[in-house]
Amino acid sequence: MSFAKKSIEDGEYEAAIVAATQCIAEGDAGPEPLFDRATAYDLAERYAEAVADFELALVKNGAEQEIDPFTIDDAYFSALLAASRKEAVRSVAAAVSMLQRYLQYAPNGEHKTDCIDWQKRLKGEMPSLLDKTRSLDAT
């Protein structure tokens, strides 16, 4: 187990970010340190940085698939959705555009329908069943 993974398990996200960054700087060109750093960023609620690293990890994971494709896909969508929801406070259009990146980086991903549904939710075109403040009959 890498030091970054151990730090993540211990809830030491900043230490995990430093450790993964060091692995990358020392020449580890695989997707794993990017995935570890993205996971730590995500858990530290630094979503934009998590999304950037997940996207790089997806590209590097490519054909060799060192990381289980479902694992990376699920983690990426989760971070991208969190980043988009945070961005929606500032700009709904930017948030919707951010979610569109999922279709670019994970064209065969498991969350294509979720991505489209969340774009509609952010634009107010589709109520969330979790939103207790809106009546489903109002839309």
N, C-alpha and C positions, 0 to 999 in steps of 0.2 A: 504494500500500500504506500502510495506517495505521501510525502509530508503534507501536501495540499489537501489530499483526501482525508487524512487524519485530522488536520486542522478543521476541516468542514464538519466532520463528525463531532468534534469537540466544541463546535459553535464559535470557533475562532476564525471568522470570515476574513478579517484583514490579514491575518497571518497566512491564510490559504491563498489570498490574492498575491501576496509578496512571494510565497513559495512557487506558485505557478508561473508568475512573471519571471522569476529567476530561472526556472527550467526552460522557458521560451528563450530567454536571453542567452542561455548556455548552449542553445542549438537544438533543443528538442523540437523538431518540425512536425511532429504528429498532432493529431487532433486532441489528444488526452489532456495536455496541460491547458489548452484553450477551454476545453469542456469544464475542467476543474475550476479555472478562474471564473468562467461564466457562471457556474453554479454558485461560487462564493459571492460574486457580484449580485446575483439574483437574491440570495438569502440575506445579503446586506441591504437589499432594496435599492440597489444601484442598477436599475433596469436597463437604461440605455447602454451602459457598458456591458451588461450581461448579453444583451441582444447582439451587439457587435461581435463579441467573442463566440457566441453560439453560431453566428453566421459563418465566421471563419472556420470553426470546428466542423460545421456541416460540409463546407467545401473540401476541407482536408480529409474528412472521413471518407468522402467519395466512394470509390470502388473497393478500397481495402476494408472498409467498415471495421475499424478497430473498436469503435463504440457501437453498441447495439442501435440500429437505426430508429427503433421505436423510442428508446430512451432519450436520444438526442432530439428527436422530433418533438416529443412531449415536453421536454424541458425548454426547448426553444419557443414553442407556442405559448407556454405559460409565461415566460419572461416577456415575450413580445406583447402579449395581451396586457400584462401589468404595466409595461411601458406605455402602451397605447391608451389605457384608461387614465394614466397619470397625465399624459399629453392632452387628452380630451378636455381637461380643465382649462387649458390655455387655448387650444384650437381643435375643434372636432375634425375639421378637414385634414389637419396634419396627423391626427390620430388614426383616421381612416386610411390615409396614405401609408402610414407606418405599418398597419396590419396587412396591407397589400404585399409587403415584402415577404410574408410567409409563402405566398404563392410563387414567388420568385426563387426563394432559397429551398423550399420544400415542396416542389411541384407534385410529388407523389406522396406527400405527408398525409397523416391520418386526420388532420384538423382543418382540411379545406372547407368543409361545410361550417364548422365552428367559426372559422375566420370570416366567412361571408355573413354569418348570423351576427357576429359581434360588430361588424361594420354597420349593419343595419341598426343594431342596438345603440351604437354610439351616435348615429344620425337621428335617433328617435323614431325610426321606422318599424321597430320591433321591440315590444316590451320584454324585459327580462322577468322571468317568473320569480326571481330572487328579489326584485325591486318591490318592496312592500309599500312604497310611497305613491305608486301609480296604479290606477285601476286598469285592469286588462280590457274592460269595456270602453275605456276612453280612447283607445287607439284603433 
